[in-house]
Amino acid sequence: MKWKNVLTDLFKVDYPIIQAPMLGVTTPEMTAAASNAGALGSLALGDLPAEKCIELVKQTKKLTDKPFAVNIFVNKIDAITPELENKYNKTKKHLREIAERNEIIADFPDINEIQLTDYHDQIEAIILENCKIVSFTFGNLDEKSIAFLKENNVILIGTCTSVEEALVLEKSGIDVICVQGIEAGGHRGSFLEETIPQIGGLSLLSQVADNINVPIIYAGGIYNAKTLLASKTLGANGFQIGSLFLGTLESALMDFEKQRLRNLKENEIVLTKSFSGRYARGIRNAFIEEIENSEYILPYPYQNKLTADLRKSSKSHKNSDFVSIWAGQSINGYSAVSTGIVIQNLIEEVENFSFLIK
Ligand SMILES: Cc1cc2nc3c(=O)[nH]c(=O)nc-3n(C[C@H](O)[C@H](O)[C@H](O)COP(=O)(O)O)c2cc1C
């Protein structure tokens, strides 16, 4: 297969393969390993304070001199109203009861103690660090930020989950569109509707490709040569891969989480709002069963902040019933080799496969 294309030229990489940004999983080591293997590594900075963003970018630069992307969340944040505060307090009380019942020691902050991230501060940090590729999800950048980033020659990658979202991104001048199929692990990037679009990758990618004129990256379910080549056939110029890297040496997941993934069955993979208030795909567990479809789900990022210490504390006790382990629909071996090896193996498999089907 001919790998060189519009995206390898734009990103200055050997392969149009993008290691997906995965907050909580991606490390500077993973990002650098992907870039060093000739792909585009992505560093997940979503919701992190600007100082932390700078620290992670600096660490990554020490490990690679190749291009890599940084990724941020650009969601709108609901103002704190008396109604929201009231609902927050009820949810907090309920979560505290769950924690006590399950003997988990966790802190549940008051709504006014929550630290909210302003993505504009992250953009300042990104420019300061001279990052040249920025991907984003959960919305679109505002006009001023787009102009500011473009003045600084930053390439912008926006995430869509419907044709309508793709058109919004294209119209505002975003350079590359990442189409996220419903198969994808982690949070949905949706931003236009209250009820999220649940369009399968096959339909969505083909329709976005028919309707927009900027390069397309596809994300969702790619885990081998067949799935990569299928997305190429449907119009993808680039291939963003997340779940395939969850078990790697550079993944920040703990061993018990990697083991849980390796025992995963297809009927355990669900789309849930219960941990963060935003739909995300991951492994069903006791917390999801108790909270999903209940009245105790706040809008993102409030639910995410409120459950943060519960998740952290459960993680430190290796309690997979109360942590969010995100994963996509393509179950794979979650192999424990390095990110670079996973990429090399995939490239080799694609080359052999393309040779076979010629
Ligand atoms: C654990 C995990 C965390 C994720 N975190 C982010 C993130 O921080 N930013 C983002 O844009 N996408 C995030 N995603 C979504 C990926 O960018 C991508 O859409 C997805 O992994 C592709 O589907 P796949 O997992 O089937 O490969 C995450 C995915 C996973 C599995």
Ligand as a Chemical Component Dictionary entry (heavy atoms), coordinates in Angstrom:
data_LIG
# 
_chem_comp.id                   LIG 
_chem_comp.type                 NON-POLYMER 
_chem_comp.pdbx_formal_charge   0 
_chem_comp.three_letter_code    LIG 
# 
loop_
_chem_comp_atom.comp_id 
_chem_comp_atom.atom_id 
_chem_comp_atom.alt_atom_id 
_chem_comp_atom.type_symbol 
_chem_comp_atom.charge 
_chem_comp_atom.model_Cartn_x 
_chem_comp_atom.model_Cartn_y 
_chem_comp_atom.model_Cartn_z 
_chem_comp_atom.pdbx_ordinal 
LIG C1  C1  C 0 -9.083  5.189  27.013 1  
LIG C2  C2  C 0 -9.467  6.187  25.973 2  
LIG C3  C3  C 0 -9.335  7.531  26.242 3  
LIG C4  C4  C 0 -9.639  8.473  25.256 4  
LIG N1  N1  N 0 -9.404  9.803  25.497 5  
LIG C5  C5  C 0 -9.515  10.697 24.489 6  
LIG C6  C6  C 0 -9.049  12.036 24.640 7  
LIG O1  O1  O 0 -8.487  12.413 25.679 8  
LIG N2  N2  N 0 -9.219  12.878 23.591 9  
LIG C7  C7  C 0 -9.778  12.491 22.398 10 
LIG O2  O2  O 0 -9.897  13.305 21.476 11 
LIG N3  N3  N 0 -10.207 11.219 22.224 12 
LIG C8  C8  C 0 -10.070 10.325 23.234 13 
LIG N4  N4  N 0 -10.432 9.009  23.015 14 
LIG C9  C9  C 0 -11.030 8.610  21.722 15 
LIG C10 C10 C 0 -9.942  8.325  20.677 16 
LIG O3  O3  O 0 -9.384  9.529  20.230 17 
LIG C11 C11 C 0 -10.469 7.579  19.447 18 
LIG O4  O4  O 0 -11.613 8.222  18.933 19 
LIG C12 C12 C 0 -10.806 6.125  19.731 20 
LIG O5  O5  O 0 -9.883  5.520  20.567 21 
LIG C13 C13 C 0 -10.865 5.362  18.398 22 
LIG O6  O6  O 0 -11.505 4.141  18.554 23 
LIG P1  P1  P 0 -10.751 2.793  19.005 24 
LIG O7  O7  O 0 -10.594 2.917  20.490 25 
LIG O8  O8  O 0 -11.704 1.722  18.594 26 
LIG O9  O9  O 0 -9.439  2.737  18.299 27 
LIG C14 C14 C 0 -10.146 8.049  23.999 28 
LIG C15 C15 C 0 -10.281 6.681  23.750 29 
LIG C16 C16 C 0 -9.940  5.745  24.702 30 
LIG C17 C17 C 0 -10.063 4.281  24.385 31 
# 
loop_
_chem_comp_bond.comp_id 
_chem_comp_bond.atom_id_1 
_chem_comp_bond.atom_id_2 
_chem_comp_bond.value_order 
_chem_comp_bond.pdbx_ordinal 
LIG C1  C2  SING 1  
LIG C2  C3  SING 2  
LIG C2  C16 DOUB 3  
LIG C3  C4  DOUB 4  
LIG C4  N1  SING 5  
LIG C4  C14 SING 6  
LIG N1  C5  DOUB 7  
LIG C5  C6  SING 8  
LIG C5  C8  SING 9  
LIG C6  O1  DOUB 10 
LIG C6  N2  SING 11 
LIG N2  C7  SING 12 
LIG C7  O2  DOUB 13 
LIG C7  N3  SING 14 
LIG N3  C8  DOUB 15 
LIG C8  N4  SING 16 
LIG N4  C9  SING 17 
LIG N4  C14 SING 18 
LIG C9  C10 SING 19 
LIG C10 O3  SING 20 
LIG C10 C11 SING 21 
LIG C11 O4  SING 22 
LIG C11 C12 SING 23 
LIG C12 O5  SING 24 
LIG C12 C13 SING 25 
LIG C13 O6  SING 26 
LIG O6  P1  SING 27 
LIG P1  O7  DOUB 28 
LIG P1  O8  SING 29 
LIG P1  O9  SING 30 
LIG C14 C15 DOUB 31 
LIG C15 C16 SING 32 
LIG C16 C17 SING 33 
# 
